[in-house]
């Protein structure tokens, strides 16, 4: 029985769901490979290029290591905040009418879930990508991050693009 109250997924939301699933799978697959196949914990950092290394960093905080916490209560609070954020983003995604915004929200949701899985499974988020540059005898490094972080940043960029440069949504009569 299909009607106004049915729980159908909108065509736009499908793109967001696919983006979320793809981000989540890529994130978790990369972390599992690094931890259990490449065994970065025992092998140590690996230089990939002159400006990129694979390293192992356990992030007990949120983005870029902010609000570090080693306590179980702090980890539980961060998980609860993340769960609420994912629910709110999913509601926004379900109501979104543009493909770009929906994909952006899906990327953010997939990345957030990927990092939440780490926090639940390991007590911290697995970060592993390190970009750096040497200049005038000093090494300058970016934050260590993972593919979930990349998905979140790409999702925010997609939302900003859609907000400022995307096609304006049709106004309801």
C-alpha positions as CSV (number, residue, x, y, z in Angstrom):
1,X,0.0,0.0,0.0
2,X,1.8,3.1,-1.3
3,X,0.7,6.6,-0.4
4,X,1.7,9.9,1.1
5,X,2.9,8.2,4.2
6,X,5.0,5.5,2.6
7,X,8.6,5.1,3.5
8,X,10.0,5.2,0.0
9,X,13.6,6.3,-0.6
10,X,13.6,9.3,-2.9
11,X,15.8,9.1,-6.1
12,X,18.1,11.9,-4.7
13,X,18.5,10.0,-1.4
14,X,19.6,6.9,-3.2
15,X,22.8,8.7,-4.3
16,X,23.5,9.7,-0.7
17,X,23.0,6.2,0.5
18,X,25.3,4.8,-2.1
19,X,27.9,7.5,-1.3
20,X,27.7,6.7,2.4
21,X,28.1,2.9,1.8
22,X,31.0,3.5,-0.6
23,X,32.8,5.8,1.9
24,X,32.2,3.4,4.7
25,X,33.5,0.4,2.8
26,X,36.6,2.2,1.5
27,X,37.4,3.6,4.9
28,X,37.0,0.3,6.8
29,X,38.7,-1.8,4.1
30,X,41.8,0.6,4.1
31,X,42.0,0.4,7.9
32,X,41.6,-3.3,8.1
33,X,44.2,-3.8,5.4
34,X,46.7,-1.5,7.1
35,X,46.2,-3.1,10.5
36,X,45.9,-6.8,9.7
37,X,47.5,-7.4,6.2
38,X,50.2,-4.7,6.0
39,X,50.5,-5.0,9.8
40,X,51.6,-1.4,10.3
41,X,51.5,-1.8,14.0
42,X,54.5,-4.1,13.9
43,X,56.1,-2.9,10.6
44,X,56.0,0.8,11.6
45,X,55.8,3.8,9.3
46,X,56.3,3.3,5.6
47,X,57.5,5.9,3.2
48,X,55.4,5.9,0.1
49,X,56.6,9.0,-1.7
50,X,59.0,11.8,-0.6
51,X,56.0,13.7,0.7
52,X,53.6,10.9,1.9
53,X,54.0,8.2,4.6
54,X,51.8,5.5,6.0
55,X,51.9,5.7,9.8
56,X,49.7,4.5,12.6
57,X,48.1,7.1,14.9
58,X,45.3,6.2,17.3
59,X,43.1,9.3,17.6
60,X,41.1,9.4,20.8
61,X,39.6,12.8,20.0
62,X,37.5,14.1,17.2
63,X,38.6,15.7,13.9
64,X,42.4,16.4,13.8
65,X,42.8,15.1,17.3
66,X,40.8,17.8,19.0
67,X,39.2,17.0,22.4
68,X,41.5,14.0,23.1
69,X,40.0,11.7,25.8
70,X,41.2,8.3,27.1
71,X,38.3,7.8,29.5
72,X,35.5,5.4,28.7
73,X,33.0,8.1,29.6
74,X,34.6,10.6,27.2
75,X,34.5,7.9,24.4
76,X,30.9,7.2,25.2
77,X,30.0,10.9,25.0
78,X,31.8,11.3,21.6
79,X,30.0,8.2,20.3
80,X,26.6,9.6,21.4
81,X,27.3,13.0,19.8
82,X,28.3,11.2,16.6
83,X,25.2,9.1,16.6
84,X,23.0,12.2,17.0
85,X,24.9,13.9,14.3
86,X,24.5,11.0,11.9
87,X,20.7,10.8,12.6
88,X,20.3,14.6,11.9
89,X,22.4,14.3,8.7
90,X,20.3,11.4,7.6
91,X,17.1,13.4,8.1
92,X,18.6,16.3,6.1
93,X,19.7,13.9,3.4
94,X,16.2,12.4,3.2
95,X,14.8,15.9,2.7
96,X,17.5,17.1,0.2
97,X,16.4,17.7,-3.3
98,X,19.8,18.2,-5.1
99,X,22.1,15.4,-6.0
100,X,25.2,17.3,-5.0
101,X,23.9,18.0,-1.4
102,X,22.6,14.4,-1.1
103,X,26.0,12.9,-2.1
104,X,27.8,15.3,0.2
105,X,25.6,14.4,3.1
106,X,26.1,10.7,2.3
107,X,29.9,11.1,2.3
108,X,29.8,12.8,5.7
109,X,27.5,10.1,7.1
110,X,29.7,7.3,5.7
111,X,32.8,8.9,7.1
112,X,31.3,9.5,10.5
113,X,30.1,5.9,10.7
114,X,33.5,4.6,9.7
115,X,35.2,6.6,12.4
116,X,32.5,5.6,14.9
117,X,33.2,1.9,14.1
118,X,36.8,2.4,15.0
119,X,36.0,4.2,18.2
120,X,33.7,1.3,19.2
121,X,36.0,-1.5,18.1
122,X,39.4,0.0,19.2
123,X,38.6,2.8,21.6
124,X,40.2,5.2,19.1
125,X,40.1,6.1,15.4
126,X,42.7,4.6,13.2
127,X,44.5,7.4,11.3
128,X,47.3,6.6,8.9
129,X,47.9,9.1,6.1
130,X,50.6,11.7,6.6
131,X,51.6,14.3,4.1
132,X,54.7,16.3,4.8
133,X,57.2,18.6,3.1
134,X,60.8,19.6,3.9
135,X,61.7,23.2,3.5
136,X,64.8,25.1,4.7
137,X,65.9,22.1,6.7
138,X,62.6,21.7,8.6
139,X,59.8,19.2,8.1
140,X,56.3,20.5,8.0
141,X,53.6,17.8,8.4
142,X,49.8,17.9,7.9
143,X,47.5,16.1,10.4
144,X,47.4,12.4,10.2
145,X,44.1,11.3,8.7
146,X,42.1,8.5,7.2
147,X,39.7,7.9,4.3
148,X,36.7,8.6,6.5
149,X,38.2,12.1,7.1
150,X,38.6,12.5,3.4
151,X,35.0,11.6,2.8
152,X,33.8,14.1,5.4
153,X,35.9,16.9,3.9
154,X,34.7,16.0,0.4
155,X,31.1,16.0,1.7
156,X,31.5,19.4,3.3
157,X,33.0,20.7,0.0
158,X,30.1,19.3,-1.9
159,X,27.6,21.0,0.5
160,X,29.4,24.3,0.1
161,X,29.5,24.0,-3.7
162,X,25.8,23.1,-3.7
163,X,25.0,26.0,-1.4
164,X,26.9,28.7,-3.2
165,X,27.2,27.5,-6.8
166,X,24.6,24.8,-7.3
167,X,21.3,25.1,-9.0
168,X,18.8,26.9,-6.8
169,X,16.0,24.5,-5.6
170,X,12.5,25.2,-7.0
171,X,10.4,27.0,-4.4
172,X,7.2,25.3,-3.3
173,X,4.0,27.2,-4.4
